């Protein structure tokens, strides 16, 4: 007598595995994107600290073009985000357009202390909500 699986049994296993993948894959992708967004928040925080240090060293509230280029090119990893938009007290980074995610993270700081980081959508798709950020201050969620 031959032992083995019937075609029906194999088909049922394939269907079950397929259903598990359709449930788990989107959750995995959201978790991965949330980790990338948190890396973006760390980059923002680094830019804020750098601008504060420059402000103290130069005794000025302005950044030079060289300062902003140094931040954009050398100090902040922009693997997942476009180069940041930097001004004294505000840093904004936007997720790269080819990623399929459409959101920006904006940080505001006062006296070198990061006060708030907010997520805003760059399209009508609510990626901030999908990532679990909503429209609140992300510093409160960490």
C-alpha positions in Angstrom: 0.0 0.0 0.0 1.4 3.4 -1.0 1.4 6.2 1.5 1.4 9.9 0.7 -0.7 13.0 0.5 -3.6 13.2 -1.9 -4.0 16.1 -4.2 -6.9 17.5 -2.1 -4.8 17.5 1.0 -2.0 19.4 -0.7 -4.4 21.9 -2.2 -5.9 22.6 1.3 -2.4 23.2 2.7 -1.5 25.6 -0.2 -4.8 27.5 0.4 -4.1 27.8 4.1 -0.5 29.0 3.5 -1.8 31.5 0.9 -4.3 33.0 3.4 -1.7 33.3 6.1 0.6 35.2 3.7 -2.2 37.6 2.6 -2.8 38.4 6.2 0.8 38.6 7.4 2.5 40.3 4.5 0.8 43.7 4.8 1.4 43.8 8.6 5.1 43.0 8.0 5.4 45.8 5.4 3.8 48.3 7.8 6.1 47.3 10.6 9.1 47.6 8.2 8.0 51.1 7.1 7.4 52.2 10.7 11.0 51.2 11.5 12.1 53.3 8.5 10.1 56.2 9.7 11.6 55.9 13.2 15.0 56.1 11.5 13.8 59.3 9.8 12.9 60.7 13.2 16.4 59.9 14.5 17.8 61.7 11.4 15.6 64.7 12.2 16.7 64.7 15.8 20.4 64.7 14.7 19.8 67.6 12.3 18.1 69.6 15.1 21.1 68.9 17.4 23.5 69.9 14.7 21.7 73.2 14.0 21.6 73.9 17.7 25.3 73.3 18.0 25.9 75.6 15.0 23.7 78.3 16.6 25.7 78.2 19.8 29.1 78.2 18.0 28.2 81.0 15.6 26.1 82.9 18.1 23.6 83.3 15.3 20.1 82.1 14.5 20.9 81.5 10.8 22.5 78.5 9.0 24.9 79.0 6.1 24.5 77.2 2.9 27.5 75.1 3.8 25.8 74.0 7.0 22.7 72.8 5.3 24.6 71.0 2.6 26.8 69.3 5.3 23.7 68.1 7.0 22.0 66.9 3.8 25.0 65.1 2.2 27.3 64.0 5.0 25.5 63.8 8.3 22.0 62.4 7.6 21.4 59.1 6.0 18.8 59.6 3.2 18.5 56.0 2.1 14.7 56.0 2.6 14.0 59.7 2.5 14.6 62.7 0.2 17.2 65.2 1.6 15.7 67.2 4.4 14.5 70.8 4.3 16.3 72.6 7.1 15.7 75.9 8.7 16.3 77.1 12.3 13.8 75.3 14.4 12.2 73.2 11.7 13.4 70.1 9.8 11.2 68.2 7.3 12.0 65.0 5.5 9.8 63.3 2.9 9.6 59.6 2.1 11.1 58.9 -1.4 8.4 58.9 -4.0 9.3 55.6 -5.6 8.8 53.7 -2.3 5.0 53.6 -2.5 4.7 55.5 0.8 3.7 59.1 0.7 4.3 61.0 4.0 6.5 63.7 5.5 7.9 64.0 9.0 8.3 67.5 10.3 10.2 68.3 13.5 10.1 71.6 15.5 12.6 72.4 18.0 13.2 75.2 20.5 16.6 75.9 22.1 17.9 72.6 20.6 15.2 70.5 22.2 13.0 68.5 19.9 9.5 69.6 20.8 7.4 67.8 18.3 7.5 65.5 15.3 4.4 65.3 13.2 3.5 63.0 10.2 1.6 64.5 7.3 0.4 62.9 4.1 1.6 64.1 0.8 -1.3 62.5 -1.1 -4.9 61.6 -0.2 -3.8 58.1 1.0 -3.5 58.2 4.8 -0.1 56.6 5.2 0.4 58.2 8.6 -2.7 56.5 9.9 -1.6 53.2 8.3 1.7 53.4 10.1 -0.1 54.1 13.4 1.2 57.7 13.7 -2.0 59.5 13.2 -1.8 63.3 13.4 -0.5 63.6 16.9 3.0 64.4 18.1 5.2 61.4 17.5 7.4 62.3 20.5 4.4 61.4 22.7 4.3 57.9 21.2 7.9 56.9 21.8 
